[in-house]
Amino acid sequence: MGVIRRHELTDQEWELLAPLIPRAATSRPRVAHRQVTNGMVYKIRTGISWRDLPERYGPWPTGPVRPVPRAAR
């Protein structure tokens, strides 16, 4: 990945989290898991609404509908 911004996961954090994210059950193209996860982290840490999420994290409706891994529940 390129530059790690303040509200994003480091490579080490992502290596721990990535195996817990389930594979897609559909053949639809999806936004990268890391991109969406970083968007969720950004939203939580800043307190913004989903609609105000910066475009670099993908379309805003992607975040709230992404399934949460069982280990994170």
PDB file of N, CA, C and O in Angstrom:
ATOM      1  N   MET A   1       0.851  -1.176   0.000  1.00  0.00           N
ATOM      2  CA  MET A   1       0.000   0.000   0.000  1.00  0.00           C
ATOM      3  C   MET A   1       0.894   1.234   0.000  1.00  0.00           C
ATOM      4  O   MET A   1       2.064   1.153   0.372  1.00  0.00           O
ATOM      5  N   GLY A   2       0.358   2.360  -0.409  1.00  0.00           N
ATOM      6  CA  GLY A   2       1.121   3.601  -0.482  1.00  0.00           C
ATOM      7  C   GLY A   2       1.310   4.227   0.886  1.00  0.00           C
ATOM      8  O   GLY A   2       1.744   3.568   1.830  1.00  0.00           O
ATOM      9  N   VAL A   3       0.987   5.479   0.981  1.00  0.00           N
ATOM     10  CA  VAL A   3       1.132   6.239   2.218  1.00  0.00           C
ATOM     11  C   VAL A   3       0.071   5.804   3.228  1.00  0.00           C
ATOM     12  O   VAL A   3      -1.106   5.684   2.891  1.00  0.00           O
ATOM     13  N   ILE A   4       0.497   5.571   4.462  1.00  0.00           N
ATOM     14  CA  ILE A   4      -0.448   5.235   5.536  1.00  0.00           C
ATOM     15  C   ILE A   4      -0.830   6.544   6.218  1.00  0.00           C
ATOM     16  O   ILE A   4       0.019   7.239   6.776  1.00  0.00           O
ATOM     17  N   ARG A   5      -2.098   6.861   6.166  1.00  0.00           N
ATOM     18  CA  ARG A   5      -2.580   8.086   6.806  1.00  0.00           C
ATOM     19  C   ARG A   5      -2.854   7.837   8.281  1.00  0.00           C
ATOM     20  O   ARG A   5      -2.899   6.694   8.735  1.00  0.00           O
ATOM     21  N   ARG A   6      -3.032   8.908   9.007  1.00  0.00           N
ATOM     22  CA  ARG A   6      -3.185   8.852  10.458  1.00  0.00           C
ATOM     23  C   ARG A   6      -4.308   7.934  10.925  1.00  0.00           C
ATOM     24  O   ARG A   6      -4.155   7.252  11.938  1.00  0.00           O
ATOM     25  N   HIS A   7      -5.420   7.897  10.221  1.00  0.00           N
ATOM     26  CA  HIS A   7      -6.581   7.114  10.662  1.00  0.00           C
ATOM     27  C   HIS A   7      -6.679   5.772   9.955  1.00  0.00           C
ATOM     28  O   HIS A   7      -7.769   5.203   9.881  1.00  0.00           O
ATOM     29  N   GLU A   8      -5.579   5.251   9.434  1.00  0.00           N
ATOM     30  CA  GLU A   8      -5.620   3.988   8.710  1.00  0.00           C
ATOM     31  C   GLU A   8      -4.790   2.928   9.422  1.00  0.00           C
ATOM     32  O   GLU A   8      -3.916   3.235  10.232  1.00  0.00           O
ATOM     33  N   LEU A   9      -5.088   1.674   9.096  1.00  0.00           N
ATOM     34  CA  LEU A   9      -4.361   0.559   9.695  1.00  0.00           C
ATOM     35  C   LEU A   9      -2.953   0.470   9.123  1.00  0.00           C
ATOM     36  O   LEU A   9      -2.737   0.721   7.937  1.00  0.00           O
ATOM     37  N   THR A  10      -2.004   0.112   9.971  1.00  0.00           N
ATOM     38  CA  THR A  10      -0.642  -0.126   9.495  1.00  0.00           C
ATOM     39  C   THR A  10      -0.604  -1.484   8.798  1.00  0.00           C
ATOM     40  O   THR A  10      -1.565  -2.248   8.882  1.00  0.00           O
ATOM     41  N   ASP A  11       0.489  -1.788   8.118  1.00  0.00           N
ATOM     42  CA  ASP A  11       0.631  -3.087   7.468  1.00  0.00           C
ATOM     43  C   ASP A  11       0.579  -4.214   8.500  1.00  0.00           C
ATOM     44  O   ASP A  11      -0.012  -5.263   8.241  1.00  0.00           O
ATOM     45  N   GLN A  12       1.185  -4.008   9.655  1.00  0.00           N
ATOM     46  CA  GLN A  12       1.168  -5.031  10.711  1.00  0.00           C
ATOM     47  C   GLN A  12      -0.242  -5.270  11.241  1.00  0.00           C
ATOM     48  O   GLN A  12      -0.638  -6.415  11.457  1.00  0.00           O
ATOM     49  N   GLU A  13      -0.996  -4.201  11.451  1.00  0.00           N
ATOM     50  CA  GLU A  13      -2.388  -4.341  11.915  1.00  0.00           C
ATOM     51  C   GLU A  13      -3.220  -5.065  10.870  1.00  0.00           C
ATOM     52  O   GLU A  13      -4.044  -5.915  11.209  1.00  0.00           O
ATOM     53  N   TRP A  14      -3.011  -4.733   9.600  1.00  0.00           N
ATOM     54  CA  TRP A  14      -3.780  -5.358   8.521  1.00  0.00           C
ATOM     55  C   TRP A  14      -3.458  -6.847   8.423  1.00  0.00           C
ATOM     56  O   TRP A  14      -4.359  -7.649   8.177  1.00  0.00           O
ATOM     57  N   GLU A  15      -2.199  -7.234   8.609  1.00  0.00           N
ATOM     58  CA  GLU A  15      -1.819  -8.649   8.553  1.00  0.00           C
ATOM     59  C   GLU A  15      -2.553  -9.461   9.620  1.00  0.00           C
ATOM     60  O   GLU A  15      -2.877 -10.626   9.390  1.00  0.00           O
ATOM     61  N   LEU A  16      -2.815  -8.873  10.766  1.00  0.00           N
ATOM     62  CA  LEU A  16      -3.556  -9.556  11.825  1.00  0.00           C
ATOM     63  C   LEU A  16      -5.050  -9.652  11.513  1.00  0.00           C
ATOM     64  O   LEU A  16      -5.692 -10.653  11.830  1.00  0.00           O
ATOM     65  N   LEU A  17      -5.592  -8.618  10.897  1.00  0.00           N
ATOM     66  CA  LEU A  17      -7.033  -8.543  10.653  1.00  0.00           C
ATOM     67  C   LEU A  17      -7.474  -9.262   9.375  1.00  0.00           C
ATOM     68  O   LEU A  17      -8.547  -9.865   9.355  1.00  0.00           O
ATOM     69  N   ALA A  18      -6.683  -9.211   8.327  1.00  0.00           N
ATOM     70  CA  ALA A  18      -7.068  -9.738   7.014  1.00  0.00           C
ATOM     71  C   ALA A  18      -7.580 -11.182   7.026  1.00  0.00           C
ATOM     72  O   ALA A  18      -8.577 -11.463   6.359  1.00  0.00           O
ATOM     73  N   PRO A  19      -6.950 -12.105   7.746  1.00  0.00           N
ATOM     74  CA  PRO A  19      -7.447 -13.490   7.738  1.00  0.00           C
ATOM     75  C   PRO A  19      -8.834 -13.651   8.364  1.00  0.00           C
ATOM     76  O   PRO A  19      -9.483 -14.673   8.143  1.00  0.00           O
ATOM     77  N   LEU A  20      -9.303 -12.676   9.132  1.00  0.00           N
ATOM     78  CA  LEU A  20     -10.602 -12.768   9.798  1.00  0.00           C
ATOM     79  C   LEU A  20     -11.758 -12.309   8.906  1.00  0.00           C
ATOM     80  O   LEU A  20     -12.921 -12.521   9.250  1.00  0.00           O
ATOM     81  N   ILE A  21     -11.454 -11.686   7.771  1.00  0.00           N
ATOM     82  CA  ILE A  21     -12.495 -11.159   6.896  1.00  0.00           C
ATOM     83  C   ILE A  21     -12.940 -12.261   5.932  1.00  0.00           C
ATOM     84  O   ILE A  21     -12.114 -12.834   5.223  1.00  0.00           O
ATOM     85  N   PRO A  22     -14.247 -12.560   5.903  1.00  0.00           N
ATOM     86  CA  PRO A  22     -14.742 -13.639   5.040  1.00  0.00           C
ATOM     87  C   PRO A  22     -14.628 -13.292   3.561  1.00  0.00           C
ATOM     88  O   PRO A  22     -14.647 -12.120   3.184  1.00  0.00           O
ATOM     89  N   ARG A  23     -14.511 -14.311   2.741  1.00  0.00           N
ATOM     90  CA  ARG A  23     -14.463 -14.145   1.286  1.00  0.00           C
ATOM     91  C   ARG A  23     -15.861 -13.783   0.779  1.00  0.00           C
ATOM     92  O   ARG A  23     -16.868 -14.110   1.406  1.00  0.00           O
ATOM     93  N   ALA A  24     -15.899 -13.109  -0.356  1.00  0.00           N
ATOM     94  CA  ALA A  24     -17.174 -12.699  -0.954  1.00  0.00           C
ATOM     95  C   ALA A  24     -17.958 -13.921  -1.408  1.00  0.00           C
ATOM     96  O   ALA A  24     -17.385 -14.852  -1.972  1.00  0.00           O
ATOM     97  N   ALA A  25     -19.259 -13.923  -1.166  1.00  0.00           N
ATOM     98  CA  ALA A  25     -20.114 -15.027  -1.574  1.00  0.00           C
ATOM     99  C   ALA A  25     -20.692 -14.801  -2.964  1.00  0.00           C
ATOM    100  O   ALA A  25     -21.278 -15.712  -3.548  1.00  0.00           O
ATOM    101  N   THR A  26     -20.533 -13.600  -3.496  1.00  0.00           N
ATOM    102  CA  THR A  26     -21.068 -13.282  -4.824  1.00  0.00           C
ATOM    103  C   THR A  26     -19.927 -13.031  -5.796  1.00  0.00           C
ATOM    104  O   THR A  26     -18.767 -12.916  -5.399  1.00  0.00           O
ATOM    105  N   SER A  27     -20.268 -12.949  -7.063  1.00  0.00           N
ATOM    106  CA  SER A  27     -19.252 -12.695  -8.079  1.00  0.00           C
ATOM    107  C   SER A  27     -19.160 -11.208  -8.423  1.00  0.00           C
ATOM    108  O   SER A  27     -18.420 -10.823  -9.328  1.00  0.00           O
ATOM    109  N   ARG A  28     -19.910 -10.374  -7.701  1.00  0.00           N
ATOM    110  CA  ARG A  28     -19.853  -8.927  -7.941  1.00  0.00           C
ATOM    111  C   ARG A  28     -18.471  -8.394  -7.603  1.00  0.00           C
ATOM    112  O   ARG A  28     -17.843  -8.846  -6.646  1.00  0.00           O
ATOM    113  N   PRO A  29     -17.993  -7.423  -8.394  1.00  0.00           N
ATOM    114  CA  PRO A  29     -16.723  -6.791  -8.001  1.00  0.00           C
ATOM    115  C   PRO A  29     -16.935  -6.005  -6.707  1.00  0.00           C
ATOM    116  O   PRO A  29     -17.970  -5.364  -6.526  1.00  0.00           O
ATOM    117  N   ARG A  30     -15.968  -6.058  -5.829  1.00  0.00           N
ATOM    118  CA  ARG A  30     -16.085  -5.385  -4.543  1.00  0.00           C
ATOM    119  C   ARG A  30     -14.944  -4.414  -4.360  1.00  0.00           C
ATOM    120  O   ARG A  30     -13.890  -4.546  -4.982  1.00  0.00           O
ATOM    121  N   VAL A  31     -15.159  -3.448  -3.512  1.00  0.00           N
ATOM    122  CA  VAL A  31     -14.096  -2.536  -3.122  1.00  0.00           C
ATOM    123  C   VAL A  31     -13.152  -3.343  -2.229  1.00  0.00           C
ATOM    124  O   VAL A  31     -13.608  -4.188  -1.459  1.00  0.00           O
ATOM    125  N   ALA A  32     -11.870  -3.099  -2.319  1.00  0.00           N
ATOM    126  CA  ALA A  32     -10.875  -3.848  -1.549  1.00  0.00           C
ATOM    127  C   ALA A  32     -11.203  -3.819  -0.051  1.00  0.00           C
ATOM    128  O   ALA A  32     -11.590  -2.785   0.493  1.00  0.00           O
ATOM    129  N   HIS A  33     -11.040  -4.966   0.595  1.00  0.00           N
ATOM    130  CA  HIS A  33     -11.337  -5.069   2.029  1.00  0.00           C
ATOM    131  C   HIS A  33     -10.553  -4.046   2.848  1.00  0.00           C
ATOM    132  O   HIS A  33     -11.099  -3.416   3.753  1.00  0.00           O
ATOM    133  N   ARG A  34      -9.281  -3.888   2.526  1.00  0.00           N
ATOM    134  CA  ARG A  34      -8.467  -2.958   3.309  1.00  0.00           C
ATOM    135  C   ARG A  34      -8.960  -1.531   3.149  1.00  0.00           C
ATOM    136  O   ARG A  34      -8.966  -0.762   4.110  1.00  0.00           O
ATOM    137  N   GLN A  35      -9.372  -1.175   1.945  1.00  0.00           N
ATOM    138  CA  GLN A  35      -9.880   0.174   1.685  1.00  0.00           C
ATOM    139  C   GLN A  35     -11.144   0.431   2.505  1.00  0.00           C
ATOM    140  O   GLN A  35     -11.281   1.490   3.117  1.00  0.00           O
ATOM    141  N   VAL A  36     -12.054  -0.521   2.520  1.00  0.00           N
ATOM    142  CA  VAL A  36     -13.305  -0.381   3.268  1.00  0.00           C
ATOM    143  C   VAL A  36     -13.038  -0.393   4.775  1.00  0.00           C
ATOM    144  O   VAL A  36     -13.627   0.391   5.519  1.00  0.00           O
ATOM    145  N   THR A  37     -12.152  -1.281   5.218  1.00  0.00           N
ATOM    146  CA  THR A  37     -11.822  -1.350   6.637  1.00  0.00           C
ATOM    147  C   THR A  37     -11.207  -0.036   7.106  1.00  0.00           C
ATOM    148  O   THR A  37     -11.543   0.460   8.181  1.00  0.00           O
ATOM    149  N   ASN A  38     -10.311   0.526   6.307  1.00  0.00           N
ATOM    150  CA  ASN A  38      -9.732   1.820   6.663  1.00  0.00           C
ATOM    151  C   ASN A  38     -10.810   2.897   6.717  1.00  0.00           C
ATOM    152  O   ASN A  38     -10.733   3.801   7.549  1.00  0.00           O
ATOM    153  N   GLY A  39     -11.809   2.814   5.847  1.00  0.00           N
ATOM    154  CA  GLY A  39     -12.928   3.755   5.890  1.00  0.00           C
ATOM    155  C   GLY A  39     -13.711   3.632   7.188  1.00  0.00           C
ATOM    156  O   GLY A  39     -14.121   4.633   7.775  1.00  0.00           O
ATOM    157  N   MET A  40     -13.915   2.388   7.633  1.00  0.00           N
ATOM    158  CA  MET A  40     -14.625   2.165   8.899  1.00  0.00           C
ATOM    159  C   MET A  40     -13.822   2.729  10.069  1.00  0.00           C
ATOM    160  O   MET A  40     -14.382   3.366  10.961  1.00  0.00           O
ATOM    161  N   VAL A  41     -12.515   2.493  10.064  1.00  0.00           N
ATOM    162  CA  VAL A  41     -11.651   3.015  11.126  1.00  0.00           C
ATOM    163  C   VAL A  41     -11.691   4.544  11.115  1.00  0.00           C
ATOM    164  O   VAL A  41     -11.777   5.176  12.168  1.00  0.00           O
ATOM    165  N   TYR A  42     -11.627   5.130   9.924  1.00  0.00           N
ATOM    166  CA  TYR A  42     -11.673   6.591   9.795  1.00  0.00           C
ATOM    167  C   TYR A  42     -12.978   7.134  10.373  1.00  0.00           C
ATOM    168  O   TYR A  42     -12.977   8.119  11.110  1.00  0.00           O
ATOM    169  N   LYS A  43     -14.090   6.484  10.032  1.00  0.00           N
ATOM    170  CA  LYS A  43     -15.401   6.925  10.517  1.00  0.00           C
ATOM    171  C   LYS A  43     -15.477   6.846  12.046  1.00  0.00           C
ATOM    172  O   LYS A  43     -15.962   7.771  12.698  1.00  0.00           O
ATOM    173  N   ILE A  44     -15.001   5.747  12.604  1.00  0.00           N
ATOM    174  CA  ILE A  44     -15.047   5.566  14.056  1.00  0.00           C
ATOM    175  C   ILE A  44     -14.167   6.585  14.774  1.00  0.00           C
ATOM    176  O   ILE A  44     -14.569   7.170  15.779  1.00  0.00           O
ATOM    177  N   ARG A  45     -12.964   6.789  14.246  1.00  0.00           N
ATOM    178  CA  ARG A  45     -12.013   7.685  14.916  1.00  0.00           C
ATOM    179  C   ARG A  45     -12.364   9.161  14.762  1.00  0.00           C
ATOM    180  O   ARG A  45     -12.023   9.965  15.629  1.00  0.00           O
ATOM    181  N   THR A  46     -13.038   9.532  13.675  1.00  0.00           N
ATOM    182  CA  THR A  46     -13.359  10.944  13.453  1.00  0.00           C
ATOM    183  C   THR A  46     -14.780  11.296  13.855  1.00  0.00           C
ATOM    184  O   THR A  46     -15.063  12.457  14.149  1.00  0.00           O
ATOM    185  N   GLY A  47     -15.695  10.307  13.875  1.00  0.00           N
ATOM    186  CA  GLY A  47     -17.076  10.562  14.246  1.00  0.00           C
ATOM    187  C   GLY A  47     -17.921  11.157  13.130  1.00  0.00           C
ATOM    188  O   GLY A  47     -19.011  11.666  13.391  1.00  0.00           O
ATOM    189  N   ILE A  48     -17.441  11.104  11.889  1.00  0.00           N
ATOM    190  CA  ILE A  48     -18.215  11.647  10.765  1.00  0.00           C
ATOM    191  C   ILE A  48     -19.357  10.707  10.401  1.00  0.00           C
ATOM    192  O   ILE A  48     -19.398   9.569  10.869  1.00  0.00           O
ATOM    193  N   SER A  49     -20.282  11.175   9.572  1.00  0.00           N
ATOM    194  CA  SER A  49     -21.352  10.301   9.088  1.00  0.00           C
ATOM    195  C   SER A  49     -20.826   9.523   7.880  1.00  0.00           C
ATOM    196  O   SER A  49     -19.830   9.910   7.269  1.00  0.00           O
ATOM    197  N   TRP A  50     -21.500   8.430   7.545  1.00  0.00           N
ATOM    198  CA  TRP A  50     -21.076   7.619   6.394  1.00  0.00           C
ATOM    199  C   TRP A  50     -21.032   8.443   5.116  1.00  0.00           C
ATOM    200  O   TRP A  50     -20.119   8.281   4.306  1.00  0.00           O
ATOM    201  N   ARG A  51     -21.997   9.315   4.928  1.00  0.00           N
ATOM    202  CA  ARG A  51     -22.058  10.118   3.703  1.00  0.00           C
ATOM    203  C   ARG A  51     -20.885  11.080   3.563  1.00  0.00           C
ATOM    204  O   ARG A  51     -20.581  11.522   2.455  1.00  0.00           O
ATOM    205  N   ASP A  52     -20.226  11.409   4.661  1.00  0.00           N
ATOM    206  CA  ASP A  52     -19.091  12.334   4.628  1.00  0.00           C
ATOM    207  C   ASP A  52     -17.754  11.620   4.493  1.00  0.00           C
ATOM    208  O   ASP A  52     -16.704  12.261   4.528  1.00  0.00           O
ATOM    209  N   LEU A  53     -17.780  10.307   4.339  1.00  0.00           N
ATOM    210  CA  LEU A  53     -16.554   9.528   4.198  1.00  0.00           C
ATOM    211  C   LEU A  53     -15.794   9.946   2.942  1.00  0.00           C
ATOM    212  O   LEU A  53     -16.398  10.024   1.872  1.00  0.00           O
ATOM    213  N   PRO A  54     -14.484  10.219   3.034  1.00  0.00           N
ATOM    214  CA  PRO A  54     -13.713  10.605   1.853  1.00  0.00           C
ATOM    215  C   PRO A  54     -13.776   9.534   0.756  1.00  0.00           C
ATOM    216  O   PRO A  54     -13.856   8.343   1.055  1.00  0.00           O
ATOM    217  N   GLU A  55     -13.742   9.949  -0.484  1.00  0.00           N
ATOM    218  CA  GLU A  55     -13.871   9.039  -1.628  1.00  0.00           C
ATOM    219  C   GLU A  55     -12.779   7.983  -1.680  1.00  0.00           C
ATOM    220  O   GLU A  55     -12.985   6.923  -2.271  1.00  0.00           O
ATOM    221  N   ARG A  56     -11.621   8.242  -1.076  1.00  0.00           N
ATOM    222  CA  ARG A  56     -10.523   7.270  -1.141  1.00  0.00           C
ATOM    223  C   ARG A  56     -10.884   5.949  -0.454  1.00  0.00           C
ATOM    224  O   ARG A  56     -10.189   4.949  -0.637  1.00  0.00           O
ATOM    225  N   TYR A  57     -11.968   5.937   0.339  1.00  0.00           N
ATOM    226  CA  TYR A  57     -12.396   4.718   1.009  1.00  0.00           C
ATOM    227  C   TYR A  57     -13.508   3.992   0.262  1.00  0.00           C
ATOM    228  O   TYR A  57     -14.097   3.052   0.796  1.00  0.00           O
ATOM    229  N   GLY A  58     -13.796   4.404  -0.939  1.00  0.00           N
ATOM    230  CA  GLY A  58     -14.827   3.761  -1.749  1.00  0.00           C
ATOM    231  C   GLY A  58     -16.168   4.450  -1.569  1.00  0.00           C
ATOM    232  O   GLY A  58     -16.281   5.408  -0.804  1.00  0.00           O
ATOM    233  N   PRO A  59     -17.189   3.963  -2.278  1.00  0.00           N
ATOM    234  CA  PRO A  59     -18.525   4.558  -2.166  1.00  0.00           C
ATOM    235  C   PRO A  59     -19.039   4.454  -0.726  1.00  0.00           C
ATOM    236  O   PRO A  59     -18.883   3.414  -0.087  1.00  0.00           O
ATOM    237  N   TRP A  60     -19.649   5.522  -0.217  1.00  0.00           N
ATOM    238  CA  TRP A  60     -20.062   5.527   1.192  1.00  0.00           C
ATOM    239  C   TRP A  60     -21.027   4.410   1.559  1.00  0.00           C
ATOM    240  O   TRP A  60     -20.972   3.943   2.696  1.00  0.00           O
ATOM    241  N   PRO A  61     -21.926   3.939   0.656  1.00  0.00           N
ATOM    242  CA  PRO A  61     -22.829   2.848   1.089  1.00  0.00           C
ATOM    243  C   PRO A  61     -22.105   1.523   1.333  1.00  0.00           C
ATOM    244  O   PRO A  61     -22.679   0.617   1.936  1.00  0.00           O
ATOM    245  N   THR A  62     -20.864   1.393   0.880  1.00  0.00           N
ATOM    246  CA  THR A  62     -20.123   0.145   1.047  1.00  0.00           C
ATOM    247  C   THR A  62     -19.818  -0.139   2.509  1.00  0.00           C
ATOM    248  O   THR A  62     -19.933  -1.285   2.943  1.00  0.00           O
ATOM    249  N   GLY A  63     -19.438   0.860   3.272  1.00  0.00           N
ATOM    250  CA  GLY A  63     -19.051   0.667   4.670  1.00  0.00           C
ATOM    251  C   GLY A  63     -20.131   0.108   5.561  1.00  0.00           C
ATOM    252  O   GLY A  63     -19.908  -0.908   6.220  1.00  0.00           O
ATOM    253  N   PRO A  64     -21.308   0.739   5.608  1.00  0.00           N
ATOM    254  CA  PRO A  64     -22.320   0.267   6.559  1.00  0.00           C
ATOM    255  C   PRO A  64     -22.897  -1.105   6.242  1.00  0.00           C
ATOM    256  O   PRO A  64     -23.495  -1.720   7.124  1.00  0.00           O
ATOM    257  N   VAL A  65     -22.743  -1.610   5.023  1.00  0.00           N
ATOM    258  CA  VAL A  65     -23.337  -2.899   4.689  1.00  0.00           C
ATOM    259  C   VAL A  65     -22.324  -4.035   4.676  1.00  0.00           C
ATOM    260  O   VAL A  65     -22.706  -5.191   4.499  1.00  0.00           O
ATOM    261  N   ARG A  66     -21.042  -3.733   4.858  1.00  0.00           N
ATOM    262  CA  ARG A  66     -20.012  -4.772   4.849  1.00  0.00           C
ATOM    263  C   ARG A  66     -20.164  -5.639   6.092  1.00  0.00           C
ATOM    264  O   ARG A  66     -20.290  -5.110   7.196  1.00  0.00           O
ATOM    265  N   PRO A  67     -20.154  -6.977   5.932  1.00  0.00           N
ATOM    266  CA  PRO A  67     -20.305  -7.844   7.108  1.00  0.00           C
ATOM    267  C   PRO A  67     -19.118  -7.731   8.050  1.00  0.00           C
ATOM    268  O   PRO A  67     -17.986  -7.518   7.616  1.00  0.00           O
ATOM    269  N   VAL A  68     -19.385  -7.875   9.343  1.00  0.00           N
ATOM    270  CA  VAL A  68     -18.342  -7.812  10.365  1.00  0.00           C
ATOM    271  C   VAL A  68     -17.929  -9.243  10.696  1.00  0.00           C
ATOM    272  O   VAL A  68     -18.793 -10.084  10.946  1.00  0.00           O
ATOM    273  N   PRO A  69     -16.621  -9.540  10.702  1.00  0.00           N
ATOM    274  CA  PRO A  69     -16.174 -10.895  11.021  1.00  0.00           C
ATOM    275  C   PRO A  69     -16.636 -11.331  12.415  1.00  0.00           C
ATOM    276  O   PRO A  69     -16.748 -10.503  13.319  1.00  0.00           O
ATOM    277  N   ARG A  70     -16.898 -12.599  12.587  1.00  0.00           N
ATOM    278  CA  ARG A  70     -17.368 -13.118  13.876  1.00  0.00           C
ATOM    279  C   ARG A  70     -16.419 -12.766  15.014  1.00  0.00           C
ATOM    280  O   ARG A  70     -16.865 -12.474  16.124  1.00  0.00           O
ATOM    281  N   ALA A  71     -15.117 -12.792  14.753  1.00  0.00           N
ATOM    282  CA  ALA A  71     -14.143 -12.506  15.805  1.00  0.00           C
ATOM    283  C   ALA A  71     -14.264 -11.085  16.331  1.00  0.00           C
ATOM    284  O   ALA A  71     -13.859 -10.809  17.460  1.00  0.00           O
ATOM    285  N   ALA A  72     -14.822 -10.172  15.524  1.00  0.00           N
ATOM    286  CA  ALA A  72     -14.938  -8.773  15.933  1.00  0.00           C
ATOM    287  C   ALA A  72     -16.246  -8.477  16.651  1.00  0.00           C
ATOM    288  O   ALA A  72     -16.414  -7.380  17.184  1.00  0.00           O
ATOM    289  N   ARG A  73     -17.165  -9.413  16.679  1.00  0.00           N
ATOM    290  CA  ARG A  73     -18.468  -9.168  17.301  1.00  0.00           C
ATOM    291  C   ARG A  73     -18.422  -9.264  18.797  1.00  0.00           C
ATOM    292  O   ARG A  73     -19.443  -9.082  19.459  1.00  0.00           O
TER     293      ARG A  73
END
